[in-house]
Amino acid sequence: MEFRPTLSILLHALLLFQFVSESRARDIAKTSSEETLNPQLNIFFTPKDLKIGKIMPLFFALKDPSTSPHLLSREEANSIPFSSSNLTYLLNFFSFSKDSPQAKAMEDTFFHCEISAMIGESKFCATSLESMLDFVQEILGFHTKLDVYTTEFLKKSPVTLQNYTILQKPKEILEPKLVACHTLPYPYAVFYCHMQKGENKFFKISLLGENGDRIEAAAICHMDTKEWNHDHVAFRVLKVLPGSSPVCHYFPVDNLVWVPSLSM
């Protein structure tokens, strides 16, 4: 039976342009001048910054969950092709022109999903909650109870970039393995989920913005970066070389981090 898009999917397709300019850790490197101007790159830091009273400029996008694309059911997602080879069909399916910002965003999403994994990385693009959980359980264990973390606004203003102060000693979540799932721009929700072998440290950090914003932020420090692409944008932002320093970053509010549950 031919799949016909629901009204919900078509509405989310029209919202796709909101996600075109979002910056992520695996984005293709930009020039130095672009990095200076792009506020969305204010998410990276190093472990030496993890101390009470540390002030740093940070970018946290304001997103309304009611207007953000939602994960489809497995049945619905599987009925729609998800591949760059079907891009022409998909643009027609969602009524996007080939030169539109939405088309470029979809093309970028396919690039992230289809590019080979880094050394030591396991990756998967989830188009449904069921497929996301399948991948997470494959990595963390099919009989493992799971906890999921994200960045949460406790109090927010309309300002996306401001100076934030670390209020308390960052809490490290002591787990040997975790799976991070990052949203990618697409007419419906797509999550780039991956696990990187090697030492990673995961933290929950209490932040106070200069405008009064309060955030319980999720953040990760990748302790070994020697296998990373030399053009990775994080090295340009932090002015470090691959392998010379750990790279840490905060998670946006719509990202998910899965870990084995700490509760028995």
DANORNOR-V717850 format. One record per residue. N is the residue number from 0. RES is the residue in one small letter. SS is DSSP state (H for helix, E for strand, L for the rest). D_CENTER is the distance of its C-alpha to the mean C-alpha in whole Angstrom. Layout:
# DANORNOR-V717850
N&RES&SS&D_CENTER / N&RES&SS&D_CENTER
This chain:
# DANORNOR-V717850
0&m&L&34 / 1&e&L&32 / 2&f&L&29 / 3&r&L&29 / 4&p&L&26 / 5&t&L&26 / 6&l&H&26 / 7&s&H&23 / 8&i&H&21 / 9&l&H&23 / 10&l&H&22 / 11&h&H&19 / 12&a&H&19 / 13&l&H&21 / 14&l&L&18 / 15&l&H&16 / 16&f&H&17 / 17&q&H&15 / 18&f&H&12 / 19&v&L&13 / 20&s&L&13 / 21&e&L&10 / 22&s&L&9 / 23&r&L&6 / 24&a&L&8 / 25&r&L&9 / 26&d&L&11 / 27&i&L&14 / 28&a&L&16 / 29&k&L&18 / 30&t&L&21 / 31&s&H&22 / 32&s&H&24 / 33&e&H&20 / 34&e&H&18 / 35&t&H&21 / 36&l&H&21 / 37&n&L&17 / 38&p&H&16 / 39&q&H&12 / 40&l&H&13 / 41&n&L&14 / 42&i&L&11 / 43&f&E&13 / 44&f&E&16 / 45&t&L&18 / 46&p&H&20 / 47&k&H&23 / 48&d&H&21 / 49&l&L&21 / 50&k&L&24 / 51&i&L&26 / 52&g&L&26 / 53&k&L&24 / 54&i&E&23 / 55&m&E&20 / 56&p&E&19 / 57&l&E&15 / 58&f&E&13 / 59&f&L&12 / 60&a&L&12 / 61&l&L&14 / 62&k&L&13 / 63&d&L&16 / 64&p&H&15 / 65&s&H&19 / 66&t&H&18 / 67&s&L&14 / 68&p&L&14 / 69&h&L&15 / 70&l&L&15 / 71&l&E&18 / 72&s&L&21 / 73&r&H&21 / 74&e&H&24 / 75&e&H&23 / 76&a&H&20 / 77&n&H&23 / 78&s&L&25 / 79&i&L&23 / 80&p&L&23 / 81&f&L&19 / 82&s&L&20 / 83&s&H&21 / 84&s&H&24 / 85&n&H&24 / 86&l&H&23 / 87&t&H&26 / 88&y&H&27 / 89&l&H&23 / 90&l&H&24 / 91&n&H&27 / 92&f&H&26 / 93&f&L&24 / 94&s&L&26 / 95&f&L&24 / 96&s&L&26 / 97&k&L&26 / 98&d&L&25 / 99&s&L&23 / 100&p&H&20 / 101&q&H&18 / 102&a&H&20 / 103&k&H&18 / 104&a&H&15 / 105&m&H&16 / 106&e&H&17 / 107&d&H&14 / 108&t&H&12 / 109&f&H&15 / 110&f&H&15 / 111&h&H&12 / 112&c&H&13 / 113&e&H&16 / 114&i&L&16 / 115&s&L&18 / 116&a&L&16 / 117&m&L&17 / 118&i&L&19 / 119&g&L&19 / 120&e&E&15 / 121&s&E&15 / 122&k&E&13 / 123&f&E&13 / 124&c&E&12 / 125&a&E&12 / 126&t&L&14 / 127&s&E&16 / 128&l&H&16 / 129&e&H&18 / 130&s&H&17 / 131&m&H&14 / 132&l&H&16 / 133&d&H&19 / 134&f&H&16 / 135&v&H&15 / 136&q&H&19 / 137&e&H&20 / 138&i&H&18 / 139&l&H&19 / 140&g&L&22 / 141&f&L&24 / 142&h&L&26 / 143&t&L&23 / 144&k&L&23 / 145&l&E&19 / 146&d&E&17 / 147&v&E&14 / 148&y&E&12 / 149&t&L&10 / 150&t&L&11 / 151&e&E&14 / 152&f&E&16 / 153&l&E&20 / 154&k&E&21 / 155&k&L&20 / 156&s&L&22 / 157&p&L&21 / 158&v&L&20 / 159&t&L&17 / 160&l&E&18 / 161&q&E&20 / 162&n&E&21 / 163&y&E&20 / 164&t&E&22 / 165&i&E&22 / 166&l&L&24 / 167&q&L&24 / 168&k&L&24 / 169&p&L&21 / 170&k&E&21 / 171&e&E&20 / 172&i&E&19 / 173&l&L&21 / 174&e&L&20 / 175&p&L&20 / 176&k&L&17 / 177&l&E&14 / 178&v&E&11 / 179&a&E&8 / 180&c&E&6 / 181&h&E&3 / 182&t&E&5 / 183&l&E&7 / 184&p&L&10 / 185&y&L&13 / 186&p&L&16 / 187&y&L&15 / 188&a&L&12 / 189&v&E&10 / 190&f&E&8 / 191&y&E&7 / 192&c&E&8 / 193&h&E&10 / 194&m&E&13 / 195&q&E&14 / 196&k&L&18 / 197&g&L&19 / 198&e&L&19 / 199&n&E&16 / 200&k&E&17 / 201&f&E&15 / 202&f&E&16 / 203&k&E&16 / 204&i&E&17 / 205&s&E&19 / 206&l&E&19 / 207&l&E&22 / 208&g&E&22 / 209&e&L&25 / 210&n&L&25 / 211&g&L&25 / 212&d&L&21 / 213&r&E&20 / 214&i&E&17 / 215&e&E&16 / 216&a&E&13 / 217&a&E&11 / 218&a&E&11 / 219&i&E&12 / 220&c&E&14 / 221&h&E&15 / 222&m&L&19 / 223&d&L&20 / 224&t&L&18 / 225&k&L&21 / 226&e&L&20 / 227&w&L&17 / 228&n&L&18 / 229&h&L&20 / 230&d&L&19 / 231&h&L&15 / 232&v&H&15 / 233&a&H&14 / 234&f&H&18 / 235&r&H&19 / 236&v&H&18 / 237&l&H&19 / 238&k&L&22 / 239&v&L&22 / 240&l&L&23 / 241&p&L&21 / 242&g&L&22 / 243&s&L&24 / 244&s&L&21 / 245&p&L&19 / 246&v&E&15 / 247&c&E&13 / 248&h&E&10 / 249&y&E&9 / 250&f&L&6 / 251&p&L&6 / 252&v&L&9 / 253&d&L&7 / 254&n&L&5 / 255&l&E&8 / 256&v&E&9 / 257&w&E&13 / 258&v&E&16 / 259&p&E&19 / 260&s&L&21 / 261&l&L&23 / 262&s&L&26 / 263&m&L&29
